[in-house]
Amino acid sequence: MAVERENENIRYEPDENPPSPITVGAGLQAAAIILTPVVLTVVIVFRIADQPDSYVSWGVFAALIVSGITTVLQAVRVGRIGAGHVLIMGTSGAFIAVCVAALVEGGPATMASLVVVSSLFQFALAARLSLLRRIFTPVVSGTVIMLITATVAPVVYDTMVSVPEGTSAAAAPLATVATLVVVAALVLRGPPGLRLWSPVIGIAVGCVVSAPFGLYDFQQILDAPWVGVSFGSWPGFDLTPGPEFWALLPAFVAVTLVGAIETIGDGVAIQRVSRRKPPATDFRVVQGALNADGVGNLLSGILGTLPNTTYSTSVALPEVTGIAARRVGVIIGVIFLVLAFLPKVTAILIAIPAPVAAAYIMVLLGLLFVQGMKIIIQDGVDHRKAAVAGLAFWIGVGFQNQWIFAEQLGDGFLSVLLGNGMTSGAIVAIIMMVFLELTGPRRRRLSIPLDSEALPKLVEFLREFASKAGWNEASRERVVLVGEETLASLSSEEDEDVERTRARRLIVTARPDGRGAELEFVSGYEGENLEDRLAYLGETPDIRDDREISFRLLRHYASSVRHQKYHGEDVVTVRVENPRK
């Protein structure tokens, strides 16, 4: 539990106010970088699904409106909505495949209804985020993220060669290769400042190469008004959902959960890069980010455009500029809102040729696939997790490409449900993880009031657990000491809680875990984070208050301590090694 070094690169933390020129400059730079994927993802999906130009323009307008509102919400944090950090919101690439399927199978109204309904799951997830650690494990989320790329890739390949009839055969390959080469070269060897602009530069080069072949539609830009919006293109809702809605709903929910995983990761990371002294993760901030994400998805469905999510570029922004002030997030959101009413500006992006856009998306898919792999690997890969990830991925790919039971499934509900690789792969991964959980070592559980009588009950519980696990006397006492010190640390926070009159309960679970044991303490109150206290304890022997005795003992006897703070609930997971094994 080494003390992390201070991040000297941060010039302005979230609560600080940099001068206005610096704030506006940082906001303009970030908005310029993010604008392209926000608009381009909508254009690609709607074009692949053969939607009219009027609906494409509406979708872009709506996406910018939603992105602007939610980016401001993330920054200012209204109640439990928003992270209170600069988390830029934009169109989610994870929804490309399912939204294309919804548009093709049922039309814009069906897609809008699916987005609205699936957004409700995100609010429920934010409210009970602590359950995520059991329901959606890293191996499941990483596998589904990899399946997103496998699901979207065939569509992108088709888009790479999508050009008007009569166009030169060399047009699509040249435009695609030019875009890929420039983006890849800048990502691989470009300086940090230029690397953030690699998508914009690559797309610009691709457009220049494709223009002589007539692929770039300049007339569309000339015809677009400077100010305005086509309200007549709003698709409305499908209030009488048919079989397509119910068949696609599981896929939308699965992708919503994947988007939530991305938001959780961004919510965790933005806290660490926004402070000079990185704190332990506050999951109340993450819950706020998820709620703002849910608002974005709900608004996206109401307006009939693609769902949105947090952009991981937000995490790179403070590292590059040194500015993490919330005011920057507000500026970025306002810029999006202004641009939504400037069709001439967005038309420049809408006119980007399909091969160029597909080449850019291919780069994102490659990075997304690796991100899924990293999530799995960082959680630690043993033969069980490898089997879950490998089988779920390839079964999902098989169903997606109709290589598995295509004739037996026919054209009914199961064909639509399992025919989406993300859904079928996620189902396989979750079933396998549930099987592992049910057949693993049984968790012993203790539920007691968090009061003065808790300690003897906890000691008795832990001694009985260690004895049944076959631990010797010394190892049993080690488990008991860790439990005592964790309880002492939690109880000392309870004494400081402003809601002292409310009854609190403590739920403790314990189970053998290889060469040790995993203890989990769940309590319903909010206080300071134990990880912070453990990380920042001085190396000197002086004791500033009695609680530090417990913190020092806990740090000594436990091999790892993880404290997750949620609204109204704390989860402390402690691992204790058995030195005799």
N, C-alpha and C positions, 0 to 999 in steps of 0.2 A: 504494500500500500504506500508506494512512494509519493512524495509530494510533487505535484506537477509544477513545472516552471511557469512563471508569469508570462503571459502573451504580450510582449512589448510592442507588437505590431498594431494593436488596437489603440486608435487615437481618441475615438468617441464611443462610449458604451451606450446601450439602449436608452438609458435615462438622461443622457447628456445631450446638449443642444449645440451642434457645430454652427458656425456662421452660415448665413443663408446662401451665399455663393457656393460654398462647399456642399451644402445639402442639395441644392438644385442640380449642381454638376454631377454628383454621385447618382441622383435619381434619374437624370436624363441618360447617363451611360447605361445604367441597369435596364431601363425601359427599352432602349434601343436594342440591346442584346436579346431581351426576352420577347420583344414584339413579334419577331419572325416565327418562332415555334407556336406562339399563341394563335396567330392567323393561319399559318401554313397547315397545321394539323386539321383544322376545320375544313380548309379547302380540299385537302387530300381525301378525307373521308367522304365529303359530299360529292366530289367528282367521281370517286370510285363507285359510289352508289347511284350515279347518273341523275343527280338532283339538278333542277334548273338554276340558272345563274342568279335569279332573284332570291332563291332560298340560300344560295351560297353567300350572297352579300348580307342577308339577314343573319345567318349563322355567325359570320365574322363580327358584325355589329354586336350581337348578343354576347359573344365570347369576350369581347373587349369590355363591355359593360360589367359582366360578372367578374372578370379578372380584376378590374379596377376597384369595385366595391369590396371584394374579399381581401385584396391586398391591403387596403386601408383598414379593414376590420382586424386583420392579423397584427397590424402595427399598433393600433390604438387600444385594442382589447376592451370590448364592451361586455361587462359581466364575465361570464365564463366562455364567451365567444372571442377567439383570437389568442395568439401566443404572446403578444406584447413584444415581438421581435420583427425584424425585417424578413418576412417570409413572402416571397413573390408568388402570386397565384397565376396559373395559366391553364390552357387546355391540356387535358391529360391524354398522352399517347397510349396509355394502357387500354383505353376504351376504343381504340381504332377498330379492332376486329368485331367486337360485339355491336358497336354502333353501325358499322357497315351492314352487318347481318340484319339488324333491326330495320334499317332504312330499306333494304332490299326486300325483306320478308313482309314487313307491315307498313312501312312508310314513316314520314316524320312524326306524325301524331303518336304512333306506337313507340317510337324511340323516346319521345318526350315523356310519355307516361312511365316507361321503364326507368328513366333517369330519376324522375320524381320519387317513385316507390323505393328504388335502391338507395336513394339518399337518406331515407329514414333509418336504414340500418347503420349509417355512419353516426348519426346522433345517438343511437342506442349503444353503439360501440364506444363512443366517447364517454358516455355516462358510466359504463361498466368496463372501462379499459383494463382493469386489473385481471379480468377474465381472459384477456387476449393471450396471456402467457401460457395458458393451457389449451386454448382452442386453436390458435394460429401460431404455431411454432416457427422458428427460423427456417427449418428444413421445408416446411410447407410453403411459406411465403417465398422463399428463394426459388423453389421449383415452379411455382405459379408464375413468377416473374420471367423465368426462362421460357415457360410455355407461351407467354405473351409474344415473345419474339418469333417463336416457331409458328404461331397462329397468324401473325401479321405478315411474315416474310413472303409467302406466296403472292399475297395481294400486292406487296411492294414490287416484286419482280415483274408482275404484269404491268404495273404502272410505269416501270422504267421504259417500256417499249410502246407506251400509249401515245401515239402521235396522230395527227389528222391524216386522212387518206391523201396520197399524192406527195407526201413529204419524202425527202431523200432518205434512203436506207441508212445513211451515215449520221443522220441528225440525232437520233436517240442515243446511240453509243457514244458519240463525241460529247454530247451534253452531260450524259451520266458520268463518264470517265473524268471529264474536266472537273466536275463538282466533287467527286470522290477524292481525286488526287489532291486538290487544293485543301479540302477540309482535313484529310488524313495527314498531309504534310504539316499543316499548322498545329494540329493536335499533337503530333509526334515530336516536332522540332521547333515549334513557334515559341517565342518568349511569352511569359505568363499574361502580360497585358494584351498581346495580340491573339493569344489562344482563345480568350473569351469571345473574340470577334470572328472566329473561324467559320461558324455557320453563315454569318452575313457575307463574308468575303467569298466563301465557296459558292454560295448561291448566286452572288453577283457575277462571278466568273462563268458559271454555268449558263446564266441568262445571256451573257455577252456571246458565248459560243453558239447558243441556240438561236439567237436573233437572226443571223443571215439565212437560216433555214425557215424562217417564218413562224417559229414556235412561240415567240413572245408576242402577246397580243397587246400592241400599243393602242389600238383603237379602243379597247375596253377602258384604258386609263383616261383617254381623251373624253370618252363619253360620260365618265363618272362625275357627278357634281362635287363641288368643293365642300359643301355642307349639306347634311340631310341624312335621312334613313328611310328605308322602305318598310313601313309598318304593316303593309298588306301581305307580307310574306310570312307572318307568324303562323306556325303550323297548327296551334291549338293542341288539344288532348284527345286521346282515344278513351272515352268513358265506358265503352263496352269492349273490353279487351278480348281478343280472340285467342286461338291456340298458339299463335306466334308469340304473343305476350307472355303466356305462362311457360312456354318452352324456353324462352330467352331470359326470363327473370333470374333463374339460378346463375346463369353466366354473368349477368349484370351485378348480382350480389357478390359473386366471387371476385370480380374485377374491382368492385367497390372496396372489398376487404384488402385487396392487393394495393389499391391506391391509399388506403388507410395505413398500411405498413410503410409505404413510402413517406407519408406525412409524419408518421411516428419517428422514422429515421431522421427526417429533416428537422423535426421539432427537438430531438435530442441533440443533433449536431449543432444547430444554430445557437443553443445555449452555451456550448463549449467554445465556439469561435467568437462570441460577442462580448466576452468579458476578459479583462486583463488577467484575472485569477479564475480559471475555469472551475465552476462549481459542480457539485454532484447533480445529476439530472433531476429536475423537478417535473414529474409527470403531470402536474396540474397545468403547466405550460403546454405540454403535449396534448392534453385534453382540450385546451382552448384552441390549439391549432386544428385538431380534428373537428371541433364544432364549427369553426370558420370554413373548413373544407366542406362540411355537410351543408352549410348555408350556400356555398358556391354551387354544389351539385343540385340542390333544390332549385335555386334560381336558374341554373342552366336548363333543367327540365321544364320549368315554367316558361322560359323564353324559347325553348326548342332548339338548343344548341348542344355541343358536346360538353360532358362534365369537365370540371377543372380539378386541379390538385396543386400542391406546393411544388415549386421548381427547385431542384437541388442546386441550381446556380446561386440561389440565395445564400447558401453556405459559403460559396467561394467569394462572394462580394465583400464581406468584412475582411477576409484574409488578403484580398488584393488591394482594397482601398483603405483598410484600417478604420472604416466608418460603419458602426453598427447602430447608429441612432435611429429611433423609431420614425423621426421626421422624414427620413429618406424613404421609408415604406409608404408614407402618406403621399409624398411627391410622385412616386412611381404609380400608385393607384390613380391619382388625379390625371397623370399623363395618359394612361389607358382610357379613362373616361372621356377625355377631350378627343383623342384619336378616333374613338368610336363614332363620333359625329363628323368625321372628315373622310368621306368615301374615296376621295381622290388619293389619299395617302394609302388606305388599305387596298385600293385597286392595284397599286404597284405590286403588292405581295400576291393578290389573287391571280394576277396574270402570269405568275411564275410557271414555266412549262412543267408538265407532269414528270418527265424523266429527271429534271433537276430536283424537284421536290422529293421524288422517290430516292434519289441518291443521298440526299440529306437524311431522310428517315432511316436509310440503311445504316448510316453511321450511328445514329441514336440506338437502333436495335442491337448493334454489336456491343455498345457500351452497356445497354440494359441487360443483355444476356450475361455479361461478365459480372454485373452488379448482383444478379441473382446467384451466381456461383459464389461470390464473396460472402453473401449472407449465410449460405450453407456452410462454407468452409470455416468462417470465423466462429461459428457455433461449435466447431469440433466435429470431425467426421469419423464415425466408427462404421463397422460393417452394417449396422442397422440403419443408420441415417443414409448411408450410401445406397442401400437397397431401396429405401423409400424414395429418394430423389431420382434414382435411375429408372425404376419401374414406372413411377408416376409420370416422369417426363416422356418416356418413349411410348407409354400407353396413350398419353394425351396426343402425341404426334401421330400415332397410328389412327386414332379416331378422327383427328382433324383432317387427315388426308384420305379418309375412307379406306384405310388398309385393314381395318379390323371389323368384322361382322357387318359390312356395309349392306349386303343383301338381306341379312336377317333383320336388321333394324328397319329397313324399308324407308318410307317417307313420313312417318308419323312423329309423335311427340318425342320418343326416345332418340330418333335420328337427329332432331334439332338439338335436344339436350346434350347428348353425348358427342354429337358431331362437332361441338366446339371444344378444342383441345384444352383450353384453360379450365372449363368445367369438368370434363372427364378426368383430367390429370389431377385437379384439386380434390375431386371425390376420392380417387385412389389414394392420394397422399394422406388425406384426413382419416380414411378408414384404417390405413396401416398404422398411423400414429395413435389412433384410439385403441387399436389392438395391442400395441406396445404398452400403452398406459394401463390397460386392463389386465394384461398378463405380467406386468412388472411387479417388483416388490410392493407389497401392500403398504399404503400410507396409514400410519397411526395418527389419530386426531384427538385433540383436546380443545374444548371450548369452555372458557371460564370468564367471569367478570374481571376486568382489569382493576383490581383493588388490592388491599393489604393481604388478602387471603390467597392471592394468585401464586405466590412463590412456593409454598409447600406443595401445592397441587402440581405445579410445573416440575418441581424436583422429582416427585414421585413418578410422574409420567415419563420423564426422560430416563430415569434409572431403569424403569421397567422396559422401556424401548431398547436401551443399550444391552440389558441382560438377555433379552430374547434374540438380539442380534449376535450374541456370542462374544461380546467385548469383555475384556478383563477389567479388573477393578480400576486400574489407573486410567484406562480409556473411558470407562463409564464416568468417572469423575471429571474428565476433560469435557465430555458432552454436557454434563450438569453445569459446570462452570460457565461454558459458553451460553447456555440457556439462562443462567442466573444473571450474567452481565448484560445480555441482550434485554432481558426484562427490566433490569435496573435502569438501563439507558432509556428504554421506552417509558418507564414509569416516571422518570425525572422530567421528561418532556410533558407527560400528562399533567404534572403539577403546575406547569407554566401555561397550559392551554387556557384560553380565555373562556372556553365553554366547559368549565369544571363541573357544572351542575348536571350535565348530561351523562347518562350511564354509558360506559364503554365496555366492549367485550374484546377478549383476546382469543384468537383461534390459532392453535399451534399444530402443525403437521410435521411428522418425521418419517423418514424412510431410509433404508440402507442405500448407498450409492457407491458401488465399487469398493474402493479401499476406505471409504468413510461413510458419512451420513449427511443428509441434507435436512436442515431444520428451517421451517418457514413460519414466521410470526405475522399474523394479519390482525391489525387493530384499526378501529374506526376513529381516528383523530388526526389532526394536522399539527405539526411542530417542525423543529429544525431537522435537517437531514443527517443521519448518523454517518453517512459516507463522508460528508464534509468534516465532521468532527474527527473522524479517524484519519482522514487525509492530512489535515492541517495541525494535528497534535505536534507540538515542538519536540525535538529530540532531547531537550534538556530535561533533567529529572524533576524539576519543580512542578508542583500540582497547583493549578490556579483555582479549581473548585472540586468538590467531591465527585462530581460526575465524571471527571477526566480519569479517575481511578477505574471506573467501569469501562470507559472507552479504551484505555490502555490494556486492560486485561482481555477485553474482547479482541483487540487487534493481535494480542499475543497468542491466544488459544485457537482462534478461528483461522482457517486457511483462506477464506474469502467471505466478504460481507457485501451484500447488495441491498440497498434501501431504495424502494420505489414509492414515491409519494403521489397520491391521487387525491382528488377532491373527496374528503370524508373518509379516506381509507389509506393506511400505510401497509406496505408489504416488505418485510425484512427477511431475506433469504441468507442463511449462514451455512457454510460447509465446514464440517469438522473431519479431519483426517484421523484414522485409526493407526497410530504408529506401530502397533503390534502386527499389522497385516502386511 
